[in-house]
Amino acid sequence: MMRAVVLVGGFGTRLRPLTYSVPKPMLTVGHVAIIERLIANLVRGGVTDVTLALGFKPEPFLEAFPDGTCAGATLHYAVEPEPLDTAGAIRFAADATGIDDTFVVANGDVLTDLDIAELVRFHHAQAADATLHLIAVEDPSAFGVVALDDRGRIERFVEKPAPGTAPSNLINAGTYVLEPSVLARIPAGQKVSIERVTFPEVVAEGAIFGMATDDYWIDTGKPDLYLAANLDLVTGRRRLDRCEPVADGADVRPEAVVIDSVVDAGATVHGGAHVERSVILAGAVIEAGALVADSIVMGTVSAGASVRDSVIGAGAVVDSAEALVSVRRPDPERV
């Protein structure tokens, strides 16, 4: 049996207004909830049991997965009594569900084609206490960067190095393999960051390694990246996952034009509407003659309206006379 903890305790503030009506992990990417796609990749790598480390109520997950399984894994829930940050949440979840052997941790925002089984094999081969999946980025100055030795041992972390000073272009990609010895370093019930506190402690003992891959990897936690994660499934960027652009149960009229977009079940796109490079989520209505481009829509775009580079939440309406560019409705700053 291989266990995993998935960190899904955030409030989804960066994805508002979408997360006013749907918890971030339950937002769909290619017609399937983010959490289900993430767990499916864990299961491909041998994970059998998943504990969701939650910061608030588990009811939406219980409703979505009433048989207690998701993508073939058995689900468990650990609801923090108060925010405990990443390390605190991992320790709480492990204690709550009896994790006492090598286990995987995944950031709930991340979708990747990483071979989890290969990461676990690398971890055991190095006799590591902790192993991090690493990804190369073009500009490491916006991230925490990792310096490795020839064996893959992590020598140090450098947070947001000045341009041209980074020891590598490899960053922490949010999937880990940990031993129970790492849990023992985390004070129970306290707010602790695994990235800023726990991992640097393990570095000092030479017991933390990194495995770099060039697998598909994306953080879905911001609107532009959430949009990209959807479109990557219809434009062929994923190695393991893909989807049909228009879901069964979507009402897309024959005269509608839909290009490089994802339309979920329960959405309606009327004849004469033009949708490109966009995600039309359940409940959305795109009326005749409306234009939607590079946007995410849960609400209604009225006939003749234009929406570009915008996010329209559930219940929000774009009136016929409007031409929106780079707008979030409702505005998260005003709600």
N, C-alpha and C positions, 0 to 999 in steps of 0.2 A: 504494500500500500504506500502510495506517495501522497503526502499532504501538501496543501498550498494555502497561504493566506493572501487574500486580495484586498487591498486598501481602497475602500469606497466611502470613506467618511467625510469627504468634502461636501460643501454646500452648492457647488457648481456656479459660483458667482461669476466666473469669467464667461459662462455660457448663457447668462440671462439675456433676454427674457424666456428662452426655451425652457429653462429649469424652474420657472415659476409653476409650470403645470406637469412636468415630467422629471423625476429624479435623474441626474446626469447619467448614471450607469444604465438606465432604462431607455435613454435616447437611442434611436436606431441608427446603425451604420449598414447600409445595404439591406434594409428591411429587417434586420436582426439587431436586438439590443446589444449595445457595446459590451455589457458584462457577459452576454452569451458568446459573442465572438472571442472575447478574451479567454474565457474558460475553455472554449473548444480547442484553442491552441495549447492550453495547459494539458488537456486530456490527450491531444496528439502526442505530447511528450511524456506521457505515463502518469500524470496526476489523476488520482481517483477520488480524493476528498478535498473540498474547497471550503474554507472558512471566510465568510465575508466580514471584514472588520468595518463596522458601521458606526457612524457618529450619531445616528438618530434612528427612527423607527424602521423596522424591517418589513412592515406590511406590504409595500409595493412589490418587494421581492417574493414574499409569500404568495401574493396574488398571481404574480407572473409565473412562478414555478411551484404550483400547489403540491406536486408529488415529492418535493424536496430534492429534486435533481435538476441539473442544468448542463446541457451538452454532454451528458453521460457521466458527470461527476456528482457525487453526493454533496449536498449543500449543508453548511452549518452557519449559524449567525452569532456574532459577538458584538453586542451593542454597548459602546463605551458610555459610562455614566457621565463623563465629561470629556472634552477634547484632550487627547493624550499625545498628539503629534505622531510622527511615523513610528518611532521605536516603541513608544508607549502603547500605541495601537497594536503593533505586532505582538508585544509581550502579553497584552490583555487577551488578544484573540487566541494565542497559543495556550495560555493558561485555561481559558474558558473551554477549549475543545480538546485538551489533553495532548497537545503536540509535544513529543519527546524524542524525536529522531530528525534526521536530515529533512528539511522542508524547503519549499519554494515560496518566495514572496513576489507579488506583482503589484505594481501601481495600477489602479483601476482606470486611469486615463489612457493607458498605453495599449495600442494595437501593434502587433508585430508578427512576422513569420519565423521568429527565432525557434530553433530546434531545442526545446526545453530539455529533452533527454541528453543532448550533447552537452549542454551547460552543466547538468548534474554529473555526467561522466568526467568532464574536465575538473569539476570541484573535487570529486573523490580522488582523481589521479594526483592532484596537488596536495592532498590531505589538508585542504583549507578549512578554516573556521567559517569563512564567508567568501562567496564568489559573486561578482557583479557582471552582468551583461553590459558591454560597452559598444557604443556606436560612434563612428567618425562623423564630424560635422565640418562644414566649410569654415564657419567663423566661431571658434571656441570661446571667444571673449565674453559671450553672453551666458556661459554655462560654468558649472564646476567641472574642471578638467582633471584627468587622471594621468599620473606618470607611472610607467611600468618598467620592471626590469626584464631581462631576456626570458625569464621563465613565466612571465605574466603576473608576477607578484606586484601588487600596488605599493609603490614607495611613498606617494603623497598625493593629496588632493590640493588643487589650486583653484580657488573660487574666483570666477570671472576675471581671468588674467588680462592685463593690458594687451592690446593688439600687438602681435609679434613676439610676445614673451611666453606664450603657452608651451609647456613641456611636451605636449602632444595635441592632437585634435580629437581625442577620445573622451567621450562624456558618459556619465552614469545613465544608462538607458532604462532604469526602473524595474528590472527583473533580477532577483537575487536567489542564491541558494545559501541557506544558513544552517549551522549546527546549533543544537541546544545551548552550547557554551556561549553563543552570542546572546541568547535570551537571558542568561545568568548575569550579563553585564548591565541589563536594563532594569532600573528600579521599578518594582511593581507599582502601578497606580500613579506614576508620575509622568509629567509632560516632558518627553525627551525626543529629540530628532535623531534618527538613525544616520542621516547623511552628515550632520554637523558634529555629532557627539560620539555615537557608537562606532561608526566605521573608522574615524581617525584613531580611536583607542585600539582597534584591532590592527590597524596599519603599524602602530608602534611596536607590536609584537610580531610583525612579519607574517601574519596569518590570514591575510585577505588578498585575493587574486581577482584578476579581471580577464574576461574572454571577449575579445572584439570580433564582431561579425559585420558583414555588409547586408544583413537581412533587411527587408522592409520594416520600417519602424516609424510610428507617428504618435504624438501626444494629441489626443482628441479634445483637450480641455478648453480650447478657444474657438470662436466661430469659424475663422478662416481654416483652421486645421481640422475641425469637425467636418466642414464642407469638403475639404480635400480627402479626408478618410473615406467619405461616401463615394466621391467621384473616382477615386483610385480603384474601386471595385467594378466600375463599368468601363474604365479605360485601359484595363489590363496591367496595372502596375503591381498587383498582388501576385505572389507566387502560389499561394495555397487557397486563397479565397477570391470569389467573384460573385456577382449577382446580376440578375436581369434588371434593366433600368426601371421597368414599370412592374410593380408587384401585382400578383393576382389580387383582385379586390380593389384595385385603383380604378377610378372612372376617368379614363382619358378619351375624349371624343375624337373621332377619326380626323376631324379638321384641325386638331391641335398639332403644334410643332413642338417636339420635345427632343433636345439635342444634348448629349453628354450630361444627363441628369438622372436623378433617382426620384421616383414617385412612389410613395408608400401606399399600402392598402388603406382605404378610408379617405383618400385624397381625391379631389375632383379637378380636372383641367378641361375647361370648356373649349368648344371649337373656335378657332381663330386666335386662341392664346398662343404665346410663344415663350417657351421655357428653355433656357440653356445654362449649362454649368451650375445647376441649382439643385437643392434638395427640397422636395415638396412632401411634408410630413402628414401623418394621419390627421384628418379634420380640416386640412387646408382646402381652400376653394380659389381657383384661378379662373376668373370670369373671361368671357369672350373679348378678344382684342387686347387683353392685358399682356404686358411684357415683364418677365422675371428673368434676371441674369445674375449669375455669381452671388446668389442669395439663398437663404434658408427661410422657408415659410411654413408656419403652422396656422395662420389666420386666413383672412380673405383679402385678395387683391381684386378690386372691382374692375368692371369692364373699362378698358381703355387706359387703365393706370399703368405706370412704369415703376419697376423696383429693381435697383441695381446695387450690388455690394451691400446688402442689407439683411437684417434679421427681423422677421415678423412673427411675434409670439402668438400663442393660442388666444383666440377671441379678438385679436387686434384686426382693424380694418384699414385698408388703404383705399381712399376714395377715388372715384373715377378721374377727377381733375389732377390728382397728385402724380408727381414724378420724383420718387425718392432715390437718393444716392447716399450710401454710407449712413444709414439710419437704423437704430434699434427701436422697435415699437412693441410694447410700451418701453419707454426710456428707463433703463435700470436706475439711472441717477434720480429719477423723479418718483419712483414707486415707493 
